[in-house]
């Protein structure tokens, strides 16, 4: 988990950081599941499942945001080039 955090901090790109945080979330779900097994608390598995869903939706939201941001930048650059060449 420490290596995933390190990769998330260092990058080098946005997608590397998102993948690292997704890996950290997956390992957290596994850790919660192991704790549930060791302590005989099956209700912790519900928490692990909820955390996994939040992690998945969060990753999709961040990737959608990055994709839209990149599309807006490309569109803005295209309009600037078109305005300069006119």
N, CA, C and O atoms as CSV, one atom per row, in Angstrom:
chain,resi,resn,atom,element,x,y,z
A,1,UNK,N,N,0.823,-1.187,0.000
A,1,UNK,CA,C,0.000,0.000,0.000
A,1,UNK,C,C,0.875,1.262,0.000
A,1,UNK,O,O,0.520,2.281,-0.593
A,2,UNK,N,N,2.008,1.170,0.670
A,2,UNK,CA,C,2.917,2.318,0.692
A,2,UNK,C,C,3.464,2.603,-0.705
A,2,UNK,O,O,3.619,3.764,-1.084
A,3,UNK,N,N,3.756,1.559,-1.468
A,3,UNK,CA,C,4.252,1.759,-2.830
A,3,UNK,C,C,3.183,2.362,-3.732
A,3,UNK,O,O,3.496,3.151,-4.624
A,4,UNK,N,N,1.930,1.999,-3.509
A,4,UNK,CA,C,0.838,2.582,-4.297
A,4,UNK,C,C,0.702,4.069,-3.988
A,4,UNK,O,O,0.493,4.875,-4.895
A,5,UNK,N,N,0.820,4.434,-2.720
A,5,UNK,CA,C,0.761,5.852,-2.359
A,5,UNK,C,C,1.931,6.608,-2.960
A,5,UNK,O,O,1.770,7.725,-3.452
A,6,UNK,N,N,3.099,6.005,-2.923
A,6,UNK,CA,C,4.278,6.640,-3.501
A,6,UNK,C,C,4.100,6.873,-4.996
A,6,UNK,O,O,4.441,7.941,-5.505
A,7,UNK,N,N,3.570,5.883,-5.697
A,7,UNK,CA,C,3.327,6.042,-7.135
A,7,UNK,C,C,2.264,7.098,-7.384
A,7,UNK,O,O,2.344,7.843,-8.361
A,8,UNK,N,N,1.276,7.169,-6.514
A,8,UNK,CA,C,0.244,8.188,-6.660
A,8,UNK,C,C,0.784,9.598,-6.468
A,8,UNK,O,O,0.334,10.538,-7.123
A,9,UNK,N,N,1.734,9.737,-5.582
A,9,UNK,CA,C,2.312,11.056,-5.334
A,9,UNK,C,C,3.294,11.442,-6.443
A,9,UNK,O,O,3.288,12.579,-6.914
A,10,UNK,N,N,4.129,10.499,-6.852
A,10,UNK,CA,C,5.188,10.815,-7.810
A,10,UNK,C,C,4.720,10.860,-9.263
A,10,UNK,O,O,5.325,11.542,-10.091
A,11,UNK,N,N,3.657,10.141,-9.571
A,11,UNK,CA,C,3.143,10.193,-10.942
A,11,UNK,C,C,3.838,9.235,-11.875
A,11,UNK,O,O,3.969,8.077,-11.476
A,12,UNK,N,N,4.280,9.546,-13.009
A,12,UNK,CA,C,4.502,10.863,-13.606
A,12,UNK,C,C,3.257,11.483,-14.250
A,12,UNK,O,O,3.184,12.705,-14.374
A,13,UNK,N,N,2.287,10.676,-14.658
A,13,UNK,CA,C,1.118,11.239,-15.328
A,13,UNK,C,C,-0.142,11.093,-14.499
A,13,UNK,O,O,-0.153,10.457,-13.445
A,14,UNK,N,N,-1.201,11.699,-15.004
A,14,UNK,CA,C,-2.488,11.642,-14.313
A,14,UNK,C,C,-2.989,10.214,-14.248
A,14,UNK,O,O,-3.492,9.776,-13.213
A,15,UNK,N,N,-2.857,9.490,-15.334
A,15,UNK,CA,C,-3.378,8.128,-15.376
A,15,UNK,C,C,-2.598,7.198,-14.442
A,15,UNK,O,O,-3.172,6.276,-13.863
A,16,UNK,N,N,-1.314,7.437,-14.298
A,16,UNK,CA,C,-0.519,6.667,-13.338
A,16,UNK,C,C,-1.003,6.917,-11.911
A,16,UNK,O,O,-1.092,5.994,-11.100
A,17,UNK,N,N,-1.310,8.165,-11.624
A,17,UNK,CA,C,-1.795,8.508,-10.290
A,17,UNK,C,C,-3.157,7.890,-10.010
A,17,UNK,O,O,-3.402,7.382,-8.916
A,18,UNK,N,N,-4.044,7.934,-11.004
A,18,UNK,CA,C,-5.379,7.352,-10.825
A,18,UNK,C,C,-5.271,5.843,-10.635
A,18,UNK,O,O,-5.950,5.272,-9.781
A,19,UNK,N,N,-4.430,5.207,-11.420
A,19,UNK,CA,C,-4.240,3.764,-11.293
A,19,UNK,C,C,-3.667,3.411,-9.924
A,19,UNK,O,O,-4.070,2.414,-9.326
A,20,UNK,N,N,-2.739,4.208,-9.424
A,20,UNK,CA,C,-2.151,3.954,-8.111
A,20,UNK,C,C,-3.194,4.103,-7.002
A,20,UNK,O,O,-3.225,3.302,-6.068
A,21,UNK,N,N,-4.037,5.113,-7.100
A,21,UNK,CA,C,-5.062,5.287,-6.076
A,21,UNK,C,C,-6.122,4.185,-6.167
A,21,UNK,O,O,-6.676,3.774,-5.147
A,22,UNK,N,N,-6.404,3.712,-7.371
A,22,UNK,CA,C,-7.318,2.581,-7.524
A,22,UNK,C,C,-6.709,1.329,-6.894
A,22,UNK,O,O,-7.406,0.564,-6.229
A,23,UNK,N,N,-5.423,1.125,-7.101
A,23,UNK,CA,C,-4.747,-0.022,-6.493
A,23,UNK,C,C,-4.760,0.094,-4.967
A,23,UNK,O,O,-4.951,-0.906,-4.276
A,24,UNK,N,N,-4.560,1.290,-4.442
A,24,UNK,CA,C,-4.615,1.494,-2.998
A,24,UNK,C,C,-6.007,1.167,-2.469
A,24,UNK,O,O,-6.140,0.540,-1.417
A,25,UNK,N,N,-7.034,1.583,-3.183
A,25,UNK,CA,C,-8.400,1.278,-2.771
A,25,UNK,C,C,-8.689,-0.210,-2.791
A,25,UNK,O,O,-9.361,-0.727,-1.899
A,26,UNK,N,N,-8.187,-0.902,-3.800
A,26,UNK,CA,C,-8.385,-2.350,-3.888
A,26,UNK,C,C,-7.686,-3.055,-2.736
A,26,UNK,O,O,-8.242,-3.980,-2.143
A,27,UNK,N,N,-6.496,-2.631,-2.423
A,27,UNK,CA,C,-5.766,-3.240,-1.305
A,27,UNK,C,C,-6.446,-2.926,0.031
A,27,UNK,O,O,-6.393,-3.739,0.954
A,28,UNK,N,N,-7.073,-1.776,0.142
A,28,UNK,CA,C,-7.824,-1.448,1.345
A,28,UNK,C,C,-9.020,-2.378,1.504
A,28,UNK,O,O,-9.317,-2.840,2.606
A,29,UNK,N,N,-9.703,-2.649,0.396
A,29,UNK,CA,C,-10.827,-3.591,0.436
A,29,UNK,C,C,-10.346,-4.967,0.868
A,29,UNK,O,O,-11.010,-5.629,1.665
A,30,UNK,N,N,-9.214,-5.403,0.360
A,30,UNK,CA,C,-8.663,-6.695,0.772
A,30,UNK,C,C,-8.295,-6.696,2.253
A,30,UNK,O,O,-8.526,-7.684,2.950
A,31,UNK,N,N,-7.733,-5.613,2.725
A,31,UNK,CA,C,-7.372,-5.509,4.142
A,31,UNK,C,C,-8.612,-5.567,5.038
A,31,UNK,O,O,-8.612,-6.253,6.059
A,32,UNK,N,N,-9.659,-4.851,4.655
A,32,UNK,CA,C,-10.901,-4.893,5.428
A,32,UNK,C,C,-11.484,-6.303,5.424
A,32,UNK,O,O,-11.995,-6.763,6.445
A,33,UNK,N,N,-11.411,-6.988,4.292
A,33,UNK,CA,C,-11.920,-8.359,4.201
A,33,UNK,C,C,-11.131,-9.317,5.089
A,33,UNK,O,O,-11.713,-10.192,5.730
A,34,UNK,N,N,-9.827,-9.155,5.127
A,34,UNK,CA,C,-8.997,-10.009,5.984
A,34,UNK,C,C,-9.301,-9.752,7.455
A,34,UNK,O,O,-9.380,-10.688,8.251
A,35,UNK,N,N,-9.470,-8.485,7.813
A,35,UNK,CA,C,-9.828,-8.159,9.194
A,35,UNK,C,C,-11.180,-8.771,9.548
A,35,UNK,O,O,-11.361,-9.279,10.655
A,36,UNK,N,N,-12.123,-8.725,8.618
A,36,UNK,CA,C,-13.440,-9.331,8.850
A,36,UNK,C,C,-13.307,-10.827,9.076
A,36,UNK,O,O,-13.984,-11.388,9.938
A,37,UNK,N,N,-12.452,-11.471,8.321
A,37,UNK,CA,C,-12.252,-12.910,8.470
A,37,UNK,C,C,-11.582,-13.238,9.801
A,37,UNK,O,O,-12.002,-14.164,10.494
A,38,UNK,N,N,-10.552,-12.493,10.158
A,38,UNK,CA,C,-9.811,-12.772,11.385
A,38,UNK,C,C,-10.640,-12.545,12.643
A,38,UNK,O,O,-10.536,-13.304,13.606
A,39,UNK,N,N,-11.462,-11.502,12.633
A,39,UNK,CA,C,-12.249,-11.184,13.816
A,39,UNK,C,C,-13.650,-11.790,13.783
A,39,UNK,O,O,-14.429,-11.594,14.715
A,40,UNK,N,N,-13.973,-12.517,12.729
A,40,UNK,CA,C,-15.281,-13.143,12.636
A,40,UNK,C,C,-16.415,-12.141,12.554
A,40,UNK,O,O,-17.477,-12.347,13.141
A,41,UNK,N,N,-16.194,-11.064,11.833
A,41,UNK,CA,C,-17.191,-9.999,11.699
A,41,UNK,C,C,-17.637,-9.900,10.246
A,41,UNK,O,O,-17.060,-9.126,9.483
A,42,UNK,N,N,-18.646,-10.661,9.847
A,42,UNK,CA,C,-19.085,-10.617,8.448
A,42,UNK,C,C,-19.684,-9.269,8.055
A,42,UNK,O,O,-19.785,-8.971,6.865
A,43,UNK,N,N,-20.082,-8.449,9.027
A,43,UNK,CA,C,-20.617,-7.127,8.682
A,43,UNK,C,C,-19.540,-6.218,8.096
A,43,UNK,O,O,-19.863,-5.263,7.389
A,44,UNK,N,N,-18.278,-6.494,8.375
A,44,UNK,CA,C,-17.198,-5.728,7.765
A,44,UNK,C,C,-17.140,-5.947,6.258
A,44,UNK,O,O,-16.666,-5.081,5.522
A,45,UNK,N,N,-17.614,-7.088,5.799
A,45,UNK,CA,C,-17.619,-7.348,4.359
A,45,UNK,C,C,-18.562,-6.398,3.635
A,45,UNK,O,O,-18.319,-6.037,2.483
A,46,UNK,N,N,-19.638,-5.989,4.304
A,46,UNK,CA,C,-20.523,-4.985,3.722
A,46,UNK,C,C,-19.789,-3.657,3.552
A,46,UNK,O,O,-19.943,-2.969,2.543
A,47,UNK,N,N,-18.995,-3.315,4.552
A,47,UNK,CA,C,-18.196,-2.085,4.452
A,47,UNK,C,C,-17.175,-2.183,3.322
A,47,UNK,O,O,-16.953,-1.218,2.591
A,48,UNK,N,N,-16.562,-3.349,3.186
A,48,UNK,CA,C,-15.579,-3.541,2.121
A,48,UNK,C,C,-16.236,-3.412,0.748
A,48,UNK,O,O,-15.671,-2.804,-0.162
A,49,UNK,N,N,-17.419,-3.980,0.605
A,49,UNK,CA,C,-18.130,-3.892,-0.668
A,49,UNK,C,C,-18.528,-2.454,-0.974
A,49,UNK,O,O,-18.389,-2.000,-2.110
A,50,UNK,N,N,-19.022,-1.737,0.027
A,50,UNK,CA,C,-19.384,-0.336,-0.176
A,50,UNK,C,C,-18.154,0.491,-0.548
A,50,UNK,O,O,-18.225,1.352,-1.425
A,51,UNK,N,N,-17.034,0.232,0.113
A,51,UNK,CA,C,-15.800,0.956,-0.204
A,51,UNK,C,C,-15.339,0.646,-1.632
A,51,UNK,O,O,-14.867,1.536,-2.340
A,52,UNK,N,N,-15.475,-0.605,-2.049
A,52,UNK,CA,C,-15.088,-0.983,-3.409
A,52,UNK,C,C,-15.944,-0.254,-4.440
A,52,UNK,O,O,-15.427,0.200,-5.460
A,53,UNK,N,N,-17.234,-0.137,-4.188
A,53,UNK,CA,C,-18.111,0.576,-5.121
A,53,UNK,C,C,-17.783,2.061,-5.175
A,53,UNK,O,O,-17.764,2.659,-6.251
A,54,UNK,N,N,-17.527,2.655,-4.017
A,54,UNK,CA,C,-17.155,4.073,-3.984
A,54,UNK,C,C,-15.838,4.293,-4.709
A,54,UNK,O,O,-15.684,5.274,-5.436
A,55,UNK,N,N,-14.892,3.392,-4.518
A,55,UNK,CA,C,-13.600,3.487,-5.187
A,55,UNK,C,C,-13.781,3.412,-6.704
A,55,UNK,O,O,-13.192,4.200,-7.445
A,56,UNK,N,N,-14.592,2.466,-7.157
A,56,UNK,CA,C,-14.820,2.295,-8.595
A,56,UNK,C,C,-15.481,3.532,-9.197
A,56,UNK,O,O,-15.044,4.024,-10.237
A,57,UNK,N,N,-16.524,4.034,-8.556
A,57,UNK,CA,C,-17.231,5.204,-9.067
A,57,UNK,C,C,-16.324,6.430,-9.021
A,57,UNK,O,O,-16.364,7.264,-9.926
A,58,UNK,N,N,-15.517,6.543,-7.986
A,58,UNK,CA,C,-14.587,7.665,-7.892
A,58,UNK,C,C,-13.557,7.661,-9.005
A,58,UNK,O,O,-13.242,8.711,-9.567
A,59,UNK,N,N,-13.031,6.486,-9.329
A,59,UNK,CA,C,-12.057,6.385,-10.417
A,59,UNK,C,C,-12.703,6.769,-11.743
A,59,UNK,O,O,-12.107,7.493,-12.540
A,60,UNK,N,N,-13.918,6.286,-11.980
A,60,UNK,CA,C,-14.616,6.649,-13.217
A,60,UNK,C,C,-14.865,8.148,-13.291
A,60,UNK,O,O,-14.724,8.746,-14.358
A,61,UNK,N,N,-15.233,8.762,-12.172
A,61,UNK,CA,C,-15.489,10.202,-12.156
A,61,UNK,C,C,-14.221,10.993,-12.447
A,61,UNK,O,O,-14.254,11.953,-13.217
A,62,UNK,N,N,-13.120,10.606,-11.850
A,62,UNK,CA,C,-11.858,11.321,-12.085
A,62,UNK,C,C,-11.418,11.168,-13.538
A,62,UNK,O,O,-10.984,12.137,-14.161
A,63,UNK,N,N,-11.526,9.962,-14.078
A,63,UNK,CA,C,-11.134,9.750,-15.474
A,63,UNK,C,C,-12.030,10.522,-16.435
A,63,UNK,O,O,-11.551,11.055,-17.436
A,64,UNK,N,N,-13.320,10.587,-16.143
A,64,UNK,CA,C,-14.232,11.371,-16.981
A,64,UNK,C,C,-13.883,12.850,-16.914
A,64,UNK,O,O,-13.908,13.542,-17.932
A,65,UNK,N,N,-13.558,13.338,-15.726
A,65,UNK,CA,C,-13.154,14.728,-15.567
A,65,UNK,C,C,-11.904,15.033,-16.378
A,65,UNK,O,O,-11.839,16.052,-17.065
A,66,UNK,N,N,-10.907,14.149,-16.301
A,66,UNK,CA,C,-9.653,14.361,-17.031
A,66,UNK,C,C,-9.902,14.332,-18.534
A,66,UNK,O,O,-9.346,15.141,-19.277
A,67,UNK,N,N,-10.737,13.400,-18.978
A,67,UNK,CA,C,-11.035,13.306,-20.405
A,67,UNK,C,C,-11.739,14.571,-20.895
A,67,UNK,O,O,-11.401,15.095,-21.957
A,68,UNK,N,N,-12.704,15.058,-20.137
A,68,UNK,CA,C,-13.407,16.283,-20.536
A,68,UNK,C,C,-12.482,17.491,-20.504
A,68,UNK,O,O,-12.571,18.371,-21.360
A,69,UNK,N,N,-11.595,17.531,-19.515
A,69,UNK,CA,C,-10.645,18.638,-19.425
A,69,UNK,C,C,-9.724,18.661,-20.639
A,69,UNK,O,O,-9.460,19.720,-21.208
A,70,UNK,N,N,-9.236,17.483,-21.030
A,70,UNK,CA,C,-8.363,17.403,-22.200
A,70,UNK,C,C,-9.103,17.790,-23.477
A,70,UNK,O,O,-8.538,18.442,-24.354
A,71,UNK,N,N,-10.366,17.387,-23.576
A,71,UNK,CA,C,-11.165,17.738,-24.753
A,71,UNK,C,C,-11.414,19.241,-24.812
A,71,UNK,O,O,-11.363,19.840,-25.886
A,72,UNK,N,N,-11.684,19.855,-23.653
A,72,UNK,CA,C,-11.882,21.311,-23.626
A,72,UNK,C,C,-10.604,22.043,-24.023
A,72,UNK,O,O,-10.657,23.032,-24.754
A,73,UNK,N,N,-9.456,21.562,-23.543
A,73,UNK,CA,C,-8.185,22.198,-23.910
A,73,UNK,C,C,-7.930,22.099,-25.412
A,73,UNK,O,O,-7.524,23.073,-26.045
A,74,UNK,N,N,-8.169,20.919,-25.975
A,74,UNK,CA,C,-7.949,20.728,-27.412
A,74,UNK,C,C,-8.891,21.610,-28.215
A,74,UNK,O,O,-8.489,22.189,-29.224
A,75,UNK,N,N,-10.132,21.718,-27.780
A,75,UNK,CA,C,-11.101,22.551,-28.481
A,75,UNK,C,C,-10.711,24.025,-28.402
A,75,UNK,O,O,-10.847,24.757,-29.383
A,76,UNK,N,N,-10.229,24.461,-27.242
A,76,UNK,CA,C,-9.795,25.845,-27.072
A,76,UNK,C,C,-8.598,26.148,-27.964
A,76,UNK,O,O,-8.548,27.203,-28.595
A,77,UNK,N,N,-7.630,25.226,-28.022
A,77,UNK,CA,C,-6.459,25.427,-28.881
A,77,UNK,C,C,-6.862,25.478,-30.350
A,77,UNK,O,O,-6.321,26.272,-31.120
A,78,UNK,N,N,-7.816,24.628,-30.737
A,78,UNK,CA,C,-8.286,24.615,-32.117
A,78,UNK,C,C,-8.940,25.942,-32.471
A,78,UNK,O,O,-8.717,26.471,-33.560
A,79,UNK,N,N,-9.754,26.491,-31.551
A,79,UNK,CA,C,-10.400,27.782,-31.816
A,79,UNK,C,C,-9.370,28.899,-31.872
A,79,UNK,O,O,-9.515,29.820,-32.675
A,80,UNK,N,N,-8.335,28.843,-31.042
A,80,UNK,CA,C,-7.306,29.889,-31.071
A,80,UNK,C,C,-6.524,29.854,-32.373
A,80,UNK,O,O,-6.231,30.900,-32.953
A,81,UNK,N,N,-6.184,28.652,-32.836
A,81,UNK,CA,C,-5.465,28.536,-34.111
A,81,UNK,C,C,-6.326,29.020,-35.269
A,81,UNK,O,O,-5.836,29.678,-36.187
A,82,UNK,N,N,-7.607,28.692,-35.220
A,82,UNK,CA,C,-8.503,29.114,-36.279
A,82,UNK,C,C,-8.652,30.627,-36.282
A,82,UNK,O,O,-8.712,31.232,-37.353
A,83,UNK,N,N,-8.712,31.250,-35.120
A,83,UNK,CA,C,-8.828,32.705,-35.020
A,83,UNK,C,C,-7.567,33.398,-35.479
A,83,UNK,O,O,-7.638,34.483,-36.056
A,84,UNK,N,N,-6.398,32.795,-35.234
A,84,UNK,CA,C,-5.127,33.398,-35.631
A,84,UNK,C,C,-4.934,33.310,-37.127
A,84,UNK,O,O,-4.420,34.245,-37.741
A,85,UNK,N,N,-5.339,32.197,-37.727
A,85,UNK,CA,C,-5.111,32.024,-39.164
A,85,UNK,C,C,-6.110,32.786,-40.005
A,85,UNK,O,O,-5.869,32.961,-41.199
A,86,UNK,N,N,-7.255,33.266,-39.435
A,86,UNK,CA,C,-8.270,33.988,-40.196
A,86,UNK,C,C,-7.855,35.395,-40.481
A,86,UNK,O,O,-8.599,36.142,-41.116
